[in-house]
Amino acid sequence: MAANSVFNARTRHIKLDYHFVREKVALGSHQVCFVPSIDQPADLFTKALHKLRHQHMSSNLCIL
């Protein structure tokens, strides 16, 4: 959806933040990249992870 600006009946209910991202991609100021499921940072907050996986994911966070 970020790369294709075609709207149809299924996309009319998309929230405003998706349209904001789509606009930024169209302007070239942002780029949307694929992130493999094993590297999803949200897993740290939403799933029970093994100790080593938890340590690896938490070390990737840039908390100052």
Order of alpha helices (4+ residues) and beta strands (2+ residues): alpha-alpha-alpha
